[in-house]
Amino acid sequence: MAGAGIQYPDHFITRLQAVWGRGFLSPGGPEEVKRIVDGLDLAGKSLLDIGFGTGGPAAVLASLGAQVTGTDIEPQLLPHAEATRQASDHRDQITLILTDPGPLPFEDASFDVIFSKDSLIHVPDKAAMYGEILRVLRPGGVFAASDWLMGEGAEAARVMAEFNARGYLDFRMATASQTADILRECGFEAVTTLDRNAWYADLAAREVKKVEEELYDDLVREVGTEIMQDWLQIRRHLAEAARLGSLCPTHLRAVKPA
């Protein structure tokens, strides 16, 4: 379901993990993964992780007792995720699978829980993806995810359009209300959204300072001056978009009717 093309070249992985920790390509680390699934009993549950990235979330979910199947469409991510899996005490609970963009390659009603951390932003057709998630969930199963959403209103759309024009990633933005409506239209019930903008706006400002003051010289040696200068400018714009309430990391929760 995600768009084709490499979104995460190795130099980008290096930068993101420097900021967010090894195994993570989006903010919050293990604590944020646990918040996304807060209140769910994962012990012995079959869980699909859509967009395994460099493997950190899958390792956390396995530590909570889940039997994790992780999927991603970018081959260059697999060695990073496999290294994270091998370093985990719960490696035998994690299976990593490369898939093609398009429908999920699983039978109907295959999983108790479907999880995704900040990867669905790349999916152009949200309704098709949520329909696939509903299909492969078992009755009564839970979709628990976070996604980069856009604030409500024309000004938020304008700010994010400007940010997107400068970025490396192909972001396909929706608002929380649009996302909740699509989930309900696809057949989910008990749909909730939790806006994490206030948390992320503060974190994003601190991350820019960290890159500028602590990480810049080391990352220049890793990826080069031109890449770092461009990326630092993008991170400043991202932090400003979050400060203005236009960029809203959001937790999503929905249930497949029993």
N, C-alpha and C positions, 0 to 999 in steps of 0.2 A: 504493500500500500504506500510505502514511502516513495519519494521521488528518486529517480535514478541519478547516478553520478556520485563522485566521492565528496562527501561533506566534511570528513575528518582526516585530512592528510596527516602524516606523522608529525610534522612540525606543529600542527594545531593541537594534536594530542599532547605533545610535550608541554605546550603552554597551559592548556586547560588543567592538566594534572599538577602542574607546578602551583596553580592557584587553588585548586579544589581537592588535591590529595590523590595519591596513586589509586587507580581503579575508578575514578569519578570524572565525568565530563560535564557535570553540572553541579550547582552549589548544594551545600548542606551536609555532605558526607553521610556516614551511617545514621546519624541522628535524624536527618531529614527522611531517609528511607523508612525508618521506624515510625516517624510521624504519619507518613502516607498510609501505612497499614495499621495504624493504631486501632486497637480494639478487635482486630481479627486474630483468631486462633489459627496459626499456620502449621501447627504440628501435624505432620503426615499428609498435608494437603498438596495436591498437584498444582503447580503455579507456573504460568507462562509469563516470562519477562520479555516484553517487546522492546527491542533496542538495547541489547546487553552492553553496548559501549566497550569499556575496558574492564568490566566485570565486577566492579565494587558493589553495586546493588544486589546482584545475584548472590554474592558471598554473604551479605547481610541477611538476605531473605532465607538462605539455607541455614544460617546460624539460628534463625527463629523457628526452624523445624520443617520448612517447606522443601518439597522435592521440586527443584527449579529446572525448567527448560527455558533457556535463553535463546532468542533469535536476533539476528541483525542482518543487514543487506550489504555491509561494507567489509570485504575480506581483510583489509589491512587492520581492522580492529581485533580480529580473532586471536592473533598471537598475544596481544596485550591482555585480552580477557582470559585466555588460557593460562597465562602466567599468574593472574590474580586467582584463578580457580585452583591452580596447583599450590599456591601459598595458603589456601584456606584449610582450616581444620575440618571443613564440611564438603571437601571437593567431590566426594562420591555422591552428593545430593544435587550436583549441578551438571547439566548437559548443555552444551553450546552448539547451536545449529546456524549455519549460514543459509539464508533464504533469498529468493528473488523478490523484487517489488511485485505486489499483487496480493491476491487472496492468501490467507494464512494456510500453510500446508498441514493442517490437522483435521481430524474427523470432528464431526459435530459432538458437542458435549464432552470435550476431552479434558477440561481443566476446572478445578474448584475455584481458583482465583486467577485473574489476569492483572498484571502489574506493568506499568511503564513509567519511567522517570525522564520526563523532559525530552522525549524523542518524537512524540506525535506531532510536534510543531512542523515537522518536515512533510507531513502527509497532506497532499492537496485535497483529497476527497474524504473529509471527516466522516460523513455519513456511511460511506462504504467501509471504512475501517471499523467504526463502532458496530456496524452490522456484522462484520466478521468476528469481532470480539464477542458479541452476543451469541453468535452461532457456536463458537468453540467452548463457551462456558457451559457448565452443567446447570440444570435448573436450580435456582437458589444460589448460584455462584455469584461472586463479587468481582466487580471491576474497580480497582484502586490504583490511582495514577496521579502524577503531577504533569502539568503541561504549561508551557509559556503562553499565556493568554494576553489579550489586549484589553486595556481599560475601555469603558463605555464612552461613546460619543465621538463626534467628528474630530476634536482636538487630539484625542488619543490615537485615532487612525492616522492623522497627519504626522504626529511625532514618530509613530512606528514605521510609517512609509519612508520617512527620511532615514531612520536607523537602518531599515532593511536595505536601502539603496547603497549603504556603505559597507554592509557586512559580508562575511565569507559564506554564511549559511543561507539556505533557501527556506526562509521562514514563511509558513502559511498560517496567518494569525486569525483567531476568532476571539470573541468576547466570552465571558463566563455565561451570560444569559443565552447566547447563541449555542454554546456547547451543551448546556443543560437541555435546551429545546431539542437539539439533534439527538441526544441520548434518549430522551423520552420518545421521540418520533420513531427511533429504531426499535423500541420495545422495552427499554429498561424502566425499572421503577426505583423508588427511594433514591432519586438522584439528588446529590448535594455537591456544592462547590465551596471551597475555602480559599479566600484570597490571601496570598502570602506576600503581597506587595510591600507592606510596612517592614516586614523582616528583611526582604531582599533589598529594598532601597538602602537600608543601613549597611547591609553586608556588601553591596556593590560598591558603595563609596569607600569602604575600608579595603576592598580588593584592589581598587585602582591605586590607592596609596601604597599597598603592599607591592604591587607590580613596579610602581615608580621608585620606591625607596629600598626594596629588599631583593627583588627578583630580576630587575631589568638587566643588569650587567651579565649575570649568569645566563639568562635566556638569550641575550644577544650573541653570546659565544655559542649557544646551541643552535639558534635558528637564523641569526643574521640581523643586522641593524634595520634593514628596510622592512622586513616582516614585522619586527617588534614595534617600530614606529607606527606602522599602519594599524597594528592590533591594539596598541595602547590608545590610539585615537578612537577606535571603535569601542573599546571598553569605557572610555570617558562618555561617549554618546549613550551607551547602554545604561550606565549609572544615572545619567541625566534623565533618560526615559523612565527609569524606575522611580526616580525622585518626583517626577511630574505625575506619577500614577498611570502612565501609559503602558508600562510593561508589568504584567501581573502574574508571576508564577502562582499557579492555582492547583490545589488538591481536588481531585475528582473522585467521587464514590457513587457507584450505581449497582443495582442488583438485577439479575435475570429472574423473571418471575418463576416461581416453583411450579 
